[in-house]
Amino acid sequence: MDFLEILKAVFLGIVEGITEWLPISSTGHMILVDEFIKLNVSQEFMDMFLVVIQLGAILAVVCLYFHKLNPFSPRKSAKQKRDTFSLWGKVLIATIPAGIIGVLFDDQLHDLFYNYITVAITLIIYGVAFILIENRNRNRRPLIRNFQQMTWQAALVIGIFQILALIPGTSRSGATIVGAMLIGTSRYVAAEFTFFLAIPVMFGASFIKLLKFGFSYTGMEIGILLTGMVVAFLVSVLAIKFLMGYIKKHDFKAFGWYRIVLGVIVIAYFLLAK
């Protein structure tokens, strides 16, 4: 097994674990990192790897929020169990729009938008969106401060915003958080909902990619995939804890400015590289 390739997988796992949960676009960062750190694998494996590595990140959410997401917990009252089932219903409703579009147009979206120009533009656009929305909401009290106050219609609207995340550079968490905040959801609830929404979305996307790639792997490919997933899981635990602690005291403007600066740097780099 090539040690250098495993080191590359470790680095990609770190990038995935950090960027999956912060609203700065994990896919966008992974595409950009791939420009400089290329795994010695086929393009078909790399396309699958960039999606399936997210399973490690998702397991972090499952572990951290297992009690909150478990409707059968003996420690919950009957009402709490009903509320948990209701939460899962809202998550599934919100999954439908992007799920349909993703299944129907996955290959077309990949061919059209998986490039540095798209990533740079969407990084900047949603960076500006975060800043504008935070300015608009500065003195407004959120209408939705817990999941009981979130209606099924609100969940569906957030799910529609998730369609935007099919374009790389947008950020799945960024798109859903922007949508949630636009309809009056608090930062904390918006962030948690996007975590939960990722569970069916990423499991579904990973399953599709695995089916397309097939189940025949070399030893090196298995090592790379498992390494990336394990590292993504460990780093995701830290990233989620950081984000939830951060937004208790701060808004999302810093992430907006980060996106804008990174988008400008990406455009400048590739223009100069040419």
C-alpha positions in Angstrom: 0.0 0.0 0.0 1.4 3.4 -1.1 1.9 5.5 2.1 1.8 8.8 0.1 -1.6 8.0 -1.3 -2.9 7.3 2.2 -1.5 10.7 3.4 -3.4 12.3 0.5 -6.5 10.5 1.7 -5.9 11.8 5.2 -5.7 15.3 4.0 -8.8 15.0 1.9 -10.6 13.6 4.9 -9.6 16.6 7.0 -10.9 19.0 4.3 -14.2 17.0 4.0 -14.7 16.9 7.8 -14.2 20.7 8.2 -16.0 21.9 5.1 -19.0 19.6 5.1 -20.6 21.3 8.1 -19.3 24.8 7.9 -21.3 26.7 5.2 -18.3 27.1 2.9 -18.9 24.2 0.4 -17.2 20.8 0.9 -17.6 19.8 -2.7 -16.1 23.1 -3.9 -13.1 22.7 -1.6 -12.6 19.1 -2.6 -12.6 20.0 -6.3 -10.1 22.8 -5.7 -7.9 20.6 -3.5 -7.9 18.0 -6.2 -6.2 20.5 -8.5 -3.1 20.3 -6.2 -3.3 17.0 -4.5 -4.2 14.3 -7.0 -4.8 10.7 -5.9 -3.2 8.1 -8.1 -6.6 6.6 -9.0 -9.0 6.5 -11.9 -11.3 9.4 -12.5 -14.3 7.1 -12.0 -13.0 6.2 -8.5 -12.3 9.8 -7.7 -15.8 10.9 -8.6 -17.2 8.2 -6.3 -14.7 8.9 -3.5 -15.6 12.6 -3.4 -19.2 11.6 -2.6 -18.8 8.5 -0.5 -16.2 10.1 1.8 -19.2 12.1 3.1 -20.5 9.0 4.8 -17.8 9.4 7.4 -19.0 12.9 8.0 -22.6 11.8 8.3 -21.8 9.2 10.9 -20.5 12.0 13.1 -24.0 13.6 13.1 -25.6 10.2 13.8 -23.3 9.7 16.8 -23.5 13.2 18.2 -27.3 13.5 17.8 -28.3 9.8 18.3 -30.5 10.5 21.3 -32.2 13.5 19.8 -32.9 11.6 16.5 -33.9 8.3 18.1 -37.8 8.2 18.4 -37.6 4.9 20.3 -35.4 6.1 23.2 -36.8 4.8 26.5 -35.6 8.1 28.1 -38.1 10.1 26.0 -41.7 10.8 27.0 -44.6 9.9 24.6 -44.7 13.6 23.5 -41.0 13.7 22.9 -41.2 10.5 20.8 -44.0 12.1 18.7 -41.9 15.2 18.2 -39.0 13.1 17.1 -41.2 11.3 14.5 -42.4 14.7 13.4 -38.9 15.9 13.0 -38.0 12.9 10.8 -41.1 13.6 8.7 -39.9 17.1 8.1 -36.5 15.9 7.2 -37.8 13.5 4.7 -40.2 16.1 3.2 -37.2 18.4 2.8 -35.2 15.7 1.1 -37.6 15.1 -1.7 -36.9 18.1 -4.0 -33.1 17.7 -4.2 -33.5 14.0 -4.3 -35.7 14.0 -7.4 -33.5 16.5 -9.2 -30.3 14.8 -8.2 -31.4 11.4 -9.4 -32.7 12.7 -12.7 -29.9 15.1 -13.6 -26.8 13.9 -11.6 -24.6 13.3 -14.7 -25.7 16.5 -16.5 -25.0 18.6 -13.4 -21.6 17.0 -13.0 -20.6 17.7 -16.6 -21.9 21.2 -16.6 -20.8 22.6 -13.3 -17.9 20.7 -11.8 -15.2 23.2 -12.6 -13.4 26.0 -10.9 -15.4 28.8 -12.5 -18.7 27.6 -11.1 -17.1 27.0 -7.7 -15.6 30.5 -7.6 -18.9 32.2 -8.7 -21.1 30.3 -6.2 -18.6 30.8 -3.4 -18.9 34.6 -3.9 -22.7 34.7 -4.5 -23.6 32.8 -1.3 -21.0 34.7 0.6 -22.7 37.9 -0.3 -26.1 36.3 0.5 -25.0 35.4 4.1 -23.9 38.9 4.8 -27.1 40.5 3.4 -29.3 38.1 5.2 -27.5 38.6 8.5 -27.8 42.4 8.1 -31.5 42.1 7.3 -32.1 39.9 10.4 -30.0 41.9 12.7 -32.8 43.2 14.9 -35.5 40.6 14.0 -36.6 37.9 16.4 -36.6 34.5 14.7 -40.1 33.1 13.9 -38.9 29.5 14.2 -36.9 28.9 17.4 -37.4 25.1 17.8 -38.4 22.2 15.7 -41.9 22.2 17.1 -42.4 25.7 15.6 -41.2 24.5 12.1 -44.1 23.7 9.9 -44.2 21.1 7.2 -44.4 23.9 4.6 -41.3 25.5 6.1 -39.4 22.2 5.9 -40.4 21.9 2.2 -39.2 25.4 1.4 -35.8 24.6 3.0 -35.7 21.4 1.0 -36.3 23.4 -2.2 -33.3 25.6 -1.3 -31.2 22.4 -1.0 -31.6 21.9 -4.8 -29.2 24.9 -5.2 -26.5 22.8 -3.5 -26.4 20.4 -6.4 -24.2 23.1 -8.0 -20.7 22.8 -6.6 -19.4 25.7 -4.5 -22.9 26.5 -3.2 -22.6 24.3 0.0 -25.4 22.1 1.0 -25.4 23.4 4.5 -25.0 27.0 3.1 -28.0 26.7 0.8 -30.3 25.2 3.5 -29.2 27.6 6.2 -29.7 30.6 3.8 -33.2 29.2 3.0 -34.1 28.6 6.6 -33.0 32.0 7.7 -34.9 33.7 4.9 -38.1 32.3 6.3 -37.3 33.3 9.8 -35.5 30.3 11.3 -33.0 30.9 14.1 -29.3 30.1 13.3 -29.2 27.3 15.7 -32.3 25.5 14.4 -31.2 26.2 10.8 -27.8 24.6 11.5 -29.2 21.5 13.2 -31.8 21.0 10.6 -29.2 21.0 7.8 -27.2 18.4 9.8 -30.2 16.1 10.0 -31.2 16.8 6.4 -27.7 15.6 5.3 -28.4 12.0 6.7 -30.8 10.8 4.0 -29.3 13.0 1.3 -25.8 11.7 1.7 -26.7 8.1 2.3 -28.8 8.3 -0.9 -26.1 10.0 -3.0 -23.4 7.6 -1.7 -25.5 4.6 -2.6 -26.1 5.9 -6.1 -22.4 6.5 -6.6 -21.4 3.1 -5.3 -23.9 1.4 -7.6 -22.5 3.3 -10.6 -18.9 2.5 -9.7 -19.6 -1.1 -8.8 -18.1 -3.1 -6.0 -14.8 -4.2 -7.4 -11.9 -2.4 -5.6 -8.2 -2.8 -5.4 -6.6 -3.0 -1.9 -5.3 0.5 -2.4 -8.7 1.8 -3.3 -10.2 0.2 -0.2 -7.5 1.7 2.0 -7.9 5.2 0.5 -11.7 5.1 0.9 -11.7 3.9 4.5 -9.0 6.3 5.5 -10.8 9.3 4.0 -14.1 8.2 5.7 -12.5 7.6 9.2 -10.6 10.9 9.1 -13.7 12.8 7.9 -15.7 11.3 10.8 -13.2 12.3 13.5 -12.8 15.8 12.1 -16.5 16.3 11.6 -17.1 15.7 15.3 -14.9 18.6 16.1 -16.2 20.8 13.3 -19.9 20.3 14.3 -19.1 21.1 18.0 -17.2 24.2 16.9 -20.0 25.5 14.7 -22.7 25.0 17.2 -20.7 26.7 19.9 -19.7 29.5 17.5 -23.2 30.5 16.4 -24.4 30.8 20.0 -22.3 34.0 20.1 -21.7 35.0 16.5 -23.5 35.3 13.1 -22.6 33.8 9.8 -20.9 36.9 8.3 -17.4 35.6 8.9 -18.2 32.6 6.7 -19.7 34.9 4.1 -16.5 37.0 3.9 -14.4 33.8 3.8 -16.4 32.6 0.8 -16.0 35.9 -1.0 -12.2 36.0 -0.5 -11.7 32.4 -1.4 -13.8 32.9 -4.6 -11.7 35.8 -5.6 -8.5 33.9 -4.9 -9.7 31.0 -7.0 -10.5 33.2 -10.0 -7.2 35.0 -9.7 -5.2 31.8 -9.4 -6.7 30.0 -12.4 -6.5 33.1 -14.6 -2.8 33.6 -13.8 -2.2 29.8 -14.2 -3.4 30.1 -17.8 
